[in-house]
Every structure is written in C-alpha cells, then in structure tokens.
Amino acid sequence: MCGINGIIDFSSQNNTHRVAAMNKALAHRGRNNEGIWRDEVTNHITLGHKRLSIIDTSNAGKQPIHSHNGRYVMIFNGEIYNYKTLKKQLDYPFKSNTDSEVILAAFSKWGIDCVKRLEGMFAFAIWDNLEKKLFLVRDRLGIKPLYYYRNKNRYIFSSEMRSLLASGVVPKKLDHHGLEDFLRYQTIHAPRTMIENVCVLLPAHYVEISKTEWIERCYWQAHYTEQKIGTTYKTIKKDIYERLNEAVEKRLIADVPFGAFLSGGIDSSIIVGLMSQMSNQKINTFCVSFEEEEFSEAKYARLVANKFGTEHHNIQLKPNDFLDIIPKALTAMDHPSGDGINTYIVSKVAKQNGIDMALSGMGGDELFAGYDLFTMLNKFNNNKWVGKLPIFLKSNIGKLRQKYRPSVASDKFFGLLSQKDWKLDYTYPLIRQIFLDKRIKTFLQKKELTENRVRTTLKNLAKQKGFKELPFLSQISVAELFTYLQNVLLRDADQMSMAHTLEIRVPFLDHKLIEYVLQVPDSFKYPHSPKKLLVDSVGDLLPTQVVNRQKMGFTLPWQIWLKNDLFSFCNERIESLASRSEFNQEEVIKVWKQFLHNDPRVSWARVWNLVVLENWLQEHQIFTSSSLFTPTSDSNLI
C-alpha cells in the first residue's frame, strides 16, 4: 500500500520540485521508501511514489519501477492477490517478488487489457516512453483512490487531494455543486470533489492521456457477468461459501504482521472465523468499545474472539480520549466526510500493536441486504400503486404524520409521498439523504439545486446492459456499491487507515463474489432474519448470540458527546460556517439550536456534517473565489 503522484506536462517544464512537494504531502501513506523519476529527454512526465511494503519488503520493490526493456515506467498503490498465478503466465525476466512488477510484465504482454486479469485493489500509472502516453487505472470497486486535475497541457494526479494542492498549481476553490452534494449525502460523489476542477477517476475505469487526447473507458460492470449461479438454495450456499473463503484466503498474502477489525457483528465475525480456520498463527483482532453500555459491542466481539482464539485488543474509549483524538482525525481527513472517525481510532491502535495490514467486514451489508433500507425499498417496490395516487392526497397524509409524529423519518416519508412514483431512482436517493432539499435551499439561499448525483448515478446504471434484469434487491446492492460504499465507506477507510500507514483489505468486495451474489434471486435473501443467506452459507461458523443480536453497527455515542464534551468544538465551527457568504446564517444556527433542544427532526449526523465541513474548509484553506488563489512560484517550491 502506497501513495502515488505524477505530473504530465507537454509544455516540457521540469516538475521534479512539484512532485517532491506532493510526495512530502503523502509521507503518511508510505514510510518505507520514496522515489521520483523524470523523463529527462522531454520533461513530459514526472512520477513520484511513497511506499508501504506489504509484499516483498526488500528494496527490489522500490518505485517508480521500469520494465526490463526501458519502455514502461510505473507507480502503483494497492495489492494484486492473484499476482503469483499471473506470474506463471508471463515470460519475463523478473528481478523481484513484488506484485507491482507482475503488473508491469502483464502490461508489457497484454497492454491495457491486462487490467481485466487483475484481482485486487489498485490505482496505478504507467508511462509509455515509446508512444509518449500515460495510462491511469483504478480498481473495479474504487477501493484505492485516484484524483486528478486537468489544465490545458498539464495533468496532475495523486492518491490524495492534499497532494494535488501541495503541487502549488491547483486552485483551492470550492466546487458549489460538490457543496450541495455534501449537504445531501455527507460526501461528494465521483467524479466530482469539493474542489473545483479536481476529479476522482471512476472505479473500473482507465484513462489514456497523450498530447492530443484524453480517452476514458470502463472495463468492468458488476451487474454484467458470464458467471452462472446454482438452481437450489443448497448449491448457492455452497458456492457463496467457496467464493468467500477464497476471497479471505487471497487477502492473507502478506510479508508483514496482519490482523482484523472485529465489531462483533455478523460480517466482521465471519471474516475473523474464516481467517482463523486457514491461518497457522493467532489472529490479532481489534474492537472499539465505550463506557456507555448502549453503544458498546465489546461483549459480542469478545465472544467471537474467544471462540476463535484470537489475540484480542479491546479499545475502551472515554469522552476525554475522543477529545484528544478528534483534531488529529479531522486533520487526517483528505476529503470531507461525516463518517470515518471510528476507522481512524481502530487503525491507530492496530498500528501501535505492530500490525501493517488488517481485514475488514465492510461490504457485507451492501451485498447481502443487511440494511433496513433494503426492507423499506422492497415494500415500496411491492406497493408502487401508492406512488400513483393523487399528489394532494399523498401530501395530506404526509403532513399529518409530520405534525403528530415529527422526526427525520416523517420528513422523508412526506418526501416519498411527494414523488411522482416509487421507482428506485426516486426512493433510494431520498432514503439515503442527510439534509433534504428543502432545508438545503434555505441554507444556501437558492430556489433550485443542481440534479441529485445519486439519482443521476441510478439513471445511468439503468441504461447499462444487465442492470434491469437483476433481482430488485440486487439493484439496491448495486446502488449501494457505487454510491454510499464507494464514496463514503471506502474513501473513509482509505484516508483514515493510511493516516497511520495501515492497509485495509475487504474480502466481501471480491469482484467474483459480487458478480455471483448479485444474480441470486430475492426469494433467497428476503424476507428472512438479517443476512440469512450469508449466515446459512457459512454453516455453524458463528455463535448464535452473534447471529441473533440486534444490529448496532460501528457507532460512536455522538448524540451525547456533541451536547456535552464536544459542545465548544462544534459550536465554534457551526458559527464559523454560518458566517460564510454561501450560507444563510440564521438557518444554520437554527438547525444547531434545534439539535441542542432535542428536536427529533434534527439528528446528530446532520449537525456533525456541518462541523466536519467547516473544519475541512479551514484545514485546507479552501476559498470561494479564484481571485484569492495565487499559484506557488517555482522558487518557493525548490
């Protein structure tokens, strides 16, 4: 796991000093090695790399790495789990045991089509010295990030946005479309970011850049596969177990100490159970717990740890501990997000205990219909006739519920009744929303907002081959995979774990497993107990107490902390955000006061998003006018 940087500049400027500054901004991502390479003949390309050694920790894995004939130069962030299998298919004079050299050899043989053979998480750049082209590639699910900025004949890319800003070239200007998206969903959906003209390469995409062209292509779609599934529940369970077991086994390949995050829920417990069955050493497991009993999952995590004999580390968090951690966690936030602090904490403790790589149960809920929204959306889909009732009738019903049962749920219910119909591209975006559009309009003093990015994503998915043929629950899974999971959970996992130079691997996001599960009929997934198909597939692996427990998630006691220990911290940032010219000061303060007075229509998540937003804007000095940005001179960077 590493950090990659690069500048391709067809005006032939020497950008070595800029890439050195970018590397410095990524120091936390790789502390084992650093490398910079420049095409000294043309000055068209400069590549930078920070390395965290996981496979082949020797200096033979130092990057940028060159092909044996000198034609290709590559920088790589990620892990290729089938690199040993691919290596056997390649007639190439290997000099190392790294997976990165296998990518370079595969590219030399198969060209850009080699990406379809790679299994893993990755973002890499390959420069072709002969054709004078650069290829940027991102993995299928978007586990590893890749940001870029385009300006005439200069292209800058990196694993993180802060590195792009460190180049001294990228204007620190707020993207107002991104701001609306963040207020809706606590994140900004790819390809946009919070900074104007800074984009993120979409998952399962690659870009080919030359002096005259920018060609972007998609190489994989989750819902279009040639895999065939079984015809009986017994066969499907067996197939899922085999694929999940293989996914875990592949992700145990490492030359460094590893462990697992264990919340005590179904997903993480299954991962730990499978790891323990196939490893010849004790698995290190890590869990965050709290003094507040209603938020603590410690007893379930301990139950699982005892069953599988792990070396268990329970991190009991007190409010004062959190107060000490939060400034550092927010500083580590490369891209603003309303989530992710918990990952920062557990990653910190794992690294302190000598762990360089950890497995996570992330993705299980999205793939196996584990969230309540699957149940709700399924009900809406089975009752579409309600959506076709006259608007005035539905609106009155919604208003009555808002009046007598005021809550976030009632506001969303009113929003659903106000929709034209109950198709997925209307219901799903609304259920996932944090602030509803009516509130955002008052915040930003706007009559209309830009199109909902989640709705746009679903409309685009519906046009793709195979999507409409998926079972309905699988359509929701695809929506989850390419909106919430990709743009919130995975982004947070990467930025918060790499703040401690820790690699996170996610077996549930194995693309072969995903392709298979998406084809499984709804009748095998619902209505049942939580994730029954997944639980049944692993047999008696889990303790019954874990299977039958109430779902909690990996949650912090925010509701309590924001009103007490974190009050001053939050209040200062809310007031600062409210004073910005983009916002209606009175409306922002009103929401904060509603939360403090226990108004059921304003949850902690809504006000925390505002706190995080202001903190991030301050941290990165993001401006609202391009006139405030002055490019850094070369002399200041040298």
C-alpha angles and dihedrals in degrees: 000000000000149000123260131198136175148163123205109193120175091188085075099236119159105248100173092114091051093051089047088056090048091051090052090054088055097048091119092060096062128014099166101073142355129203140178127186130182131188096241094189099060104007086222096128138033121180129194133190141185114195134213105184114224103143118038099358093198124109088260086084095058115129153258086057125201129213115245092255095045095241098113133045121190142188118191139190118190143030131286108208098191095047094118091055092048091047090062089057095054128084097207135133097245118198098185144029093239127125089224093067089050090058090052092048091047091050090050090055105034104019120217090337087076088083090074089062096051119102115195144045118306152149117186144160126214123190118204107212092193101048094030092230133136124214120201115191135184129191124258099260099033094247092147117049129230121183127185143184125204126202119164107292095352125087123183125189137177147158089251139033093228088063091053089052090049090061088076090227104086116085112234093227124148117244104224093199087054090050091057090047091051093051089052099044111011088247142051117251121232134294091030125065134187090269119075114250093005109116138179120228109246118248116265090022136114132193128213112204126192133155091272105028146048108193119182123188139176115229102182141031121194094215098049113071142140092220115121122214131212123267098224133056090240093055093045091051090051093048093049092049092051093049094045092046090051091047091055094044092052090051093056091071105115142125093215136066113283141185143164141253109242119191095165092247126124098264101048091040091055091050092050091046093052092044091053092051094055103034124085092207136061113274116233109226128191130201134175116219136174141215087239102087095206090063099040122103093174096115093055093046090050090050091055093042091053093048093053097034097238128169093250126203116192114195109202108198124205124192091252090053089052092049089056093048102043099075091052092045092052091047088055089056103107091178122027115259137164090220138045105077091110091055089051091055099046091043090052093054093044091053092047087056092057098262119142098176133032135183120227135198092225114140098034094104093047094048100041101038095255100152125085089238089072089060093046096047091047089055091050090049091052091048102044090139088076090061090057094057117111112286094233091056094048091043093055091050090051093048092052092054091047090052099047100029106031111189144119088266092054092050090052091045089055088049091052092050089051093057122106091239141338101260116142094253088061103037101041098052091050096049091051094048121113102193114023120232094254091060093044091054090056091047094052097031092236131143093207136022130211118265116291107261094212091053090049090051092052092048090052092048090051089059093055122097114266100010099105090047091061120102110265095251089052090053087057089048091054090049089052094046094053101038119025099020096042099041101034115019100035094040090050093046091053099045096041097045095043089053082075096035090250124143120220121201123196116203094183088065094061102135095223091054091048094050090052100045093048089063095053112112118251090240089072093050104039149079093018142102114296112306091341093167091056094044092047091048093062094046116207094347095118131061110251091237089064094046094050099038123114113264113252108159125209095305135164122212092251097151090065099038098048091058095045127014095021097038098106093044092052097040092055093052095043091054091047093050091047091056093057116109093239092062138069099237096205094052095049093050089046092059091049091052092047089056093048090051092052096250103176090217093067117059127191091255091064097053093039089057089057091049092050092046094054092043091052093047090052095043094053097032094233113185132204096219128055088216088073092061122087116183113240112253119238091242091060092053099047 
